[in-house]
Amino acid sequence: MQTFKTFFKILRARGSALVIYIAVFFALALVIGGTGGNQEEFAATSLRVGVINRNNHAISAALVEYLHDLHDITYLQDSYTVAEDEVFFERLAFVLIIDNGFGEQFAAGQEPALRYLVAPQATAAEIFVSRQLDAFLQNLSGYIAAGFDYRAGLELTLQDMQQRVTVSVAEGSVQISPFLTATVFITTSLIIVMLAPTLVRFKEKELYSRLAISATSKRKRTVGLIVASLVCVALVWAGVMVVTSFFHHESLLSVRGSLHMLNVFIYALVVAGLAVFMSSITRNQDAIDGCTTLFSVLLSFTGGAFVPTGLFSDTMRTIAQFFPSFWFNHTNQVVYNSIFTGTFDTTGYLWGIGIQLAFIVAFFSVALVVGKEKAE
């Protein structure tokens, strides 16, 4: 109990640093929450899709007609550079490119590939539109394989697809907003600021000696530190969820919302492990303060809080995969994508959670080993 009280006395002394990070988070919440929009409205609205049709064939024309019934179509000039600009600046979410000879090859029973470009951070749009295209082509392919002329197959396919034109989010499904990506910043910053410097203070000679000669055993002191740290993690997690609920109340009160909250809690434990690791390698408060700022910014960046991960280069994405915040964002994206696909990628979600749990084990294990070596 004595250790627990001492922990929070030390923490109160760092109140100014906590206030700064909390103020930044509220500013982000107001900006992103106010401009993010309602995901349900977006899901029920057609996407902005561009088309470059280089093939003068009935199958290509029918495919474009099918997309026209589903989305807001823009016909682009035959220029790959123009298409890249449209998706890079997010004027279009998806650009379909139908190459010359596509219709003839498909009618002959071959499987020519469609090409497309997708806007950064539009993974859900890619899955959504590409699955619609696959459904159309697979339906038509089935009619052709059954012996129908491709023209008759097109008529039947368009009739079949017409029944699926109305696309909306099912009642009670979850609308997970990109706003939630910003939680990586406040979760990382607050937990490191709260835990790392406070744990270092407990290793200072004066405080350590005072606790050592007290009536509290070493085991109880350790338990007290663990409980106090977990309370801090829980408070940060609860605070983030309360703020989030103001903007996305209905999103969180559902199964997918619960999965998101679990992801945030797991990530909070990852950051707690990092804070413990930082406190084990140095007792210098200035070094801790520097590392706190460094890791807060680094993890927030690799977690997509400042720059969407969809804008990362291949090299940057490869590097980011070595940081837990990347997998936190990945797991959020799995939940977010399920709104559009109607299916939940359980493997992808568990993979993201599993990697974060591995980071927790790694941080605490290394901290334990380093702590024992310094004690000896």
C-alpha positions in Angstrom: 0.0 0.0 0.0 2.9 2.3 0.8 4.5 1.7 -2.6 1.2 2.3 -4.3 0.7 5.6 -2.6 4.3 6.7 -3.3 3.8 5.8 -6.9 1.0 8.2 -7.4 2.6 11.0 -5.3 5.5 10.9 -7.7 3.1 10.8 -10.6 1.3 13.9 -9.4 4.6 15.8 -9.6 4.6 15.2 -13.3 1.2 16.7 -13.8 2.3 19.4 -16.2 3.7 17.0 -18.7 0.5 14.9 -18.6 -1.6 18.0 -19.2 0.3 18.9 -22.3 -0.2 15.5 -23.9 -3.9 15.4 -22.9 -4.4 18.9 -24.4 -2.8 17.7 -27.7 -5.0 14.7 -27.8 -8.2 16.7 -27.2 -7.2 19.1 -30.0 -6.7 16.1 -32.3 -10.0 14.6 -31.2 -11.9 17.8 -32.0 -10.2 18.2 -35.4 -10.4 14.6 -36.6 -13.8 13.9 -34.9 -15.3 17.0 -36.4 -14.2 16.2 -40.0 -14.3 12.5 -40.1 -17.9 12.2 -40.9 -20.3 9.3 -40.2 -19.1 6.0 -41.6 -22.6 4.7 -42.1 -23.3 7.5 -44.5 -20.1 6.8 -46.4 -20.8 3.1 -46.6 -24.2 3.8 -48.1 -22.7 6.2 -50.7 -21.2 5.3 -54.0 -17.4 5.5 -54.3 -15.7 7.8 -56.8 -14.4 5.3 -59.4 -12.3 6.2 -62.5 -12.3 4.1 -65.6 -9.8 3.8 -68.5 -11.3 1.5 -71.1 -8.9 0.5 -73.9 -11.1 -2.3 -75.1 -14.0 -1.8 -77.5 -15.9 -5.0 -76.7 -19.3 -5.8 -75.3 -17.9 -7.5 -72.2 -15.8 -4.4 -71.3 -18.8 -2.1 -71.9 -21.0 -4.3 -69.7 -18.5 -4.3 -66.9 -18.3 -0.5 -67.0 -22.1 -0.3 -67.1 -22.3 -2.5 -64.0 -19.9 -0.2 -62.1 -21.8 2.8 -63.3 -24.9 1.4 -61.5 -23.0 1.1 -58.3 -20.6 4.0 -58.2 -19.9 7.5 -59.3 -17.9 6.9 -62.5 -15.4 9.2 -64.1 -14.0 8.4 -67.5 -10.3 9.3 -67.7 -8.0 9.9 -70.6 -5.8 7.0 -71.5 -2.9 8.0 -69.4 -1.4 6.1 -66.5 0.1 9.3 -65.1 -3.3 10.9 -64.9 -4.7 7.9 -63.2 -1.9 7.9 -60.6 -2.5 11.6 -59.9 -6.2 11.1 -59.4 -5.8 8.4 -56.8 -2.7 10.0 -55.1 -4.6 13.2 -54.4 -7.6 11.1 -53.5 -9.9 12.7 -56.1 -10.8 9.1 -56.9 -10.8 6.2 -54.6 -10.3 3.5 -57.3 -9.3 3.5 -61.0 -10.1 0.5 -63.2 -7.9 0.0 -66.3 -9.3 -2.4 -68.9 -6.5 -3.3 -71.4 -7.0 -3.9 -75.1 -8.1 -7.4 -75.9 -9.6 -8.1 -72.5 -13.2 -8.8 -73.8 -12.0 -11.0 -76.7 -9.8 -13.1 -74.4 -12.5 -13.4 -71.7 -15.1 -14.5 -74.4 -12.7 -17.1 -75.6 -12.6 -18.7 -72.1 -9.3 -17.2 -71.0 -8.7 -15.3 -67.7 -7.2 -11.9 -68.6 -6.4 -9.7 -65.6 -7.9 -6.4 -64.7 -5.6 -3.6 -63.5 -6.5 -1.0 -61.0 -5.0 1.8 -58.9 -6.2 2.6 -55.3 -6.0 5.8 -53.3 -3.7 5.7 -50.3 -5.4 4.5 -47.1 -8.2 3.1 -49.2 -7.7 -0.5 -48.5 -11.4 -1.0 -47.8 -12.3 0.6 -51.2 -9.9 -1.8 -52.9 -11.5 -4.8 -51.3 -15.0 -3.5 -51.9 -14.8 -2.7 -55.6 -12.5 -5.6 -56.6 -14.9 -8.1 -55.0 -17.7 -6.5 -57.0 -15.7 -6.9 -60.2 -14.8 -10.5 -59.4 -18.5 -11.3 -58.7 -19.5 -10.0 -62.1 -16.8 -11.8 -64.0 -17.2 -15.0 -62.2 -20.9 -14.9 -62.9 -20.3 -14.3 -66.6 -17.6 -17.0 -66.7 -20.1 -19.5 -65.3 -22.6 -18.8 -68.0 -19.9 -19.0 -70.7 -18.6 -22.3 -69.3 -22.2 -23.6 -69.3 -22.4 -23.1 -73.1 -24.1 -19.7 -73.3 -23.0 -17.3 -75.9 -21.2 -14.4 -74.2 -23.9 -11.9 -75.3 -26.6 -14.0 -73.7 -24.3 -14.5 -70.7 -23.9 -10.8 -70.4 -27.7 -10.2 -70.3 -28.2 -12.8 -67.7 -25.2 -11.6 -65.6 -26.5 -8.0 -65.6 -29.9 -9.2 -64.5 -28.3 -11.2 -61.7 -26.0 -8.3 -60.6 -28.9 -5.8 -60.7 -30.3 -7.5 -57.7 -27.2 -6.5 -55.8 -27.0 -2.9 -56.8 -28.3 -1.6 -53.5 -25.3 -1.7 -51.1 -25.7 -0.6 -47.5 -24.4 -1.4 -44.1 -26.5 -4.0 -42.2 -28.4 -2.8 -39.2 -26.4 -3.0 -36.1 -23.0 -3.3 -37.8 -20.1 -1.2 -36.6 -18.8 2.0 -38.0 -15.1 2.2 -37.0 -13.8 5.6 -37.9 -10.2 6.4 -39.0 -10.3 8.9 -36.0 -9.5 5.9 -33.8 -6.0 5.7 -35.4 -5.2 8.9 -33.4 -5.5 6.9 -30.2 -2.0 5.5 -30.8 -0.6 8.9 -30.0 -2.2 9.6 -26.7 -1.9 5.9 -25.5 1.8 5.9 -26.3 2.6 9.3 -24.9 0.6 9.2 -21.7 1.6 5.7 -20.6 5.3 6.3 -21.2 5.2 9.7 -19.5 3.4 8.2 -16.6 5.4 5.0 -16.1 9.0 5.3 -17.2 10.1 8.4 -15.1 8.1 7.2 -12.1 9.7 3.7 -12.2 13.1 5.3 -12.5 12.4 7.4 -9.3 11.9 4.1 -7.4 15.5 3.1 -8.3 17.1 6.3 -7.0 19.3 5.6 -4.0 17.4 7.8 -1.5 13.9 6.5 -2.2 15.1 2.9 -2.7 16.8 2.9 0.7 13.8 4.4 2.5 11.5 1.7 1.1 14.1 -1.0 1.8 14.2 -0.3 5.5 10.4 0.0 5.8 8.2 -2.8 7.1 7.1 -3.6 3.6 8.7 -6.6 2.1 10.4 -6.6 -1.3 7.7 -8.8 -2.7 4.9 -6.5 -1.6 6.8 -3.5 -3.0 7.0 -5.3 -6.4 3.3 -6.1 -6.3 2.5 -2.5 -5.4 4.5 -1.3 -8.4 2.8 -3.8 -10.7 -0.7 -2.9 -9.4 0.0 0.9 -9.7 1.3 0.5 -13.2 -1.8 -1.5 -14.3 -4.0 1.1 -12.7 -2.3 3.7 -14.9 -2.7 1.6 -18.0 -6.4 1.1 -17.2 -7.0 4.8 -16.6 -5.4 5.8 -19.9 -7.4 3.1 -21.7 -10.6 4.1 -20.1 -10.0 7.8 -20.7 -9.3 7.2 -24.4 -12.5 5.1 -24.7 -14.6 7.8 -23.0 -13.3 10.5 -25.3 -13.9 8.2 -28.3 -17.4 7.4 -27.2 -18.3 11.1 -27.5 -17.7 10.9 -31.3 -18.5 7.3 -32.0 -20.9 6.1 -29.3 -22.8 3.6 -31.5 -19.5 2.3 -33.1 -18.2 1.1 -29.7 -21.4 -0.5 -28.5 -21.1 -3.5 -30.7 -19.1 -6.7 -31.3 -16.6 -5.0 -33.6 -16.4 -2.0 -31.3 -15.5 -4.4 -28.5 -12.8 -5.9 -30.7 -11.3 -2.4 -31.2 -11.4 -1.7 -27.5 -9.5 -4.9 -26.8 -7.0 -3.9 -29.4 -6.4 -0.6 -27.7 -6.0 -2.3 -24.3 -3.5 -4.8 -25.7 -1.5 -2.0 -27.2 -1.6 -0.1 -23.9 0.1 -3.1 -22.3 2.7 -3.1 -25.1 3.5 0.5 -24.3 3.6 -0.3 -20.6 6.2 -3.0 -21.4 8.2 -0.5 -23.3 8.1 1.9 -20.4 9.3 -0.8 -18.0 12.1 -1.7 -20.4 13.2 2.0 -20.7 13.3 2.3 -16.9 15.5 -0.8 -16.6 18.3 0.4 -18.9 18.9 3.8 -17.4 18.3 5.8 -14.2 19.0 9.1 -15.7 15.9 11.2 -15.7 17.1 13.4 -18.6 17.7 10.3 -20.7 14.3 9.0 -19.8 12.6 12.3 -20.8 14.5 12.2 -24.2 13.5 8.6 -24.8 9.9 9.4 -23.9 9.7 12.0 -26.6 11.5 9.9 -29.1 9.4 6.8 -28.7 6.2 8.7 -28.4 6.8 10.3 -31.8 8.3 7.2 -33.4 5.5 4.8 -32.4 2.8 7.4 -33.3 4.4 7.8 -36.7 4.7 4.1 -37.5 1.1 3.6 -36.2 -0.3 6.0 -38.7 -1.2 8.8 -36.2 0.5 11.5 -38.2 0.8 10.0 -41.8 -1.6 7.3 -43.0 0.3 4.0 -43.4 -1.1 3.8 -46.9 1.3 6.6 -47.9 4.3 4.6 -46.6 6.9 3.5 -49.2 7.6 -0.2 -49.4 10.9 0.3 -47.5 9.1 2.4 -44.8 6.4 -0.2 -44.5 9.0 -3.0 -44.0 10.7 -0.9 -41.3 7.4 -0.1 -39.6 6.5 -3.7 -39.2 9.2 -4.0 -36.5 7.2 -1.6 -34.4 4.1 -2.6 -32.3 2.1 0.5 -33.3 2.1 -0.7 -36.9 0.3 -3.9 -35.9 -2.0 -1.9 -33.7 -3.0 0.1 -36.8 -3.2 -3.2 -38.8 -5.7 -4.7 -36.4 -7.8 -1.6 -36.4 -7.8 -1.7 -40.2 -9.1 -5.3 -40.1 -12.1 -4.2 -38.1 -12.6 -1.2 -40.3 -12.5 -3.2 -43.5 -15.1 -5.7 -42.3 -17.7 -3.0 -42.6 -17.3 -2.9 -46.4 -16.7 -6.6 -47.1 -19.4 -8.0 -44.9 -16.9 -10.6 -43.6 -14.4 -10.5 -40.7 -10.8 -11.4 -41.2 -10.3 -13.4 -38.0 -6.8 -14.6 -39.0 -5.7 -11.0 -39.7 -7.1 -9.8 -36.4 -5.6 -12.6 -34.3 -2.3 -12.1 -36.2 -2.2 -8.4 -35.2 -3.1 -9.2 -31.6 -0.6 -12.0 -31.4 2.3 -9.9 -32.6 1.5 -7.2 -30.1 1.4 -9.9 -27.3 4.8 -11.1 -28.5 6.1 -7.5 -28.1 4.7 -7.5 -24.5 6.6 -10.7 -23.7 9.8 -9.4 -25.3 9.8 -6.0 -23.5 9.1 -7.5 -20.1 11.5 -10.3 -20.5 14.4 -8.1 -21.6 13.6 -5.7 -18.7 13.6 -8.6 -16.3 17.0 -9.8 -17.6 18.6 -6.3 -17.6 17.2 -5.6 -14.1 18.7 -8.8 -12.7 22.1 -8.1 -14.3 22.2 -4.6 -12.8 21.2 -6.0 -9.4 24.1 -8.4 -9.4 
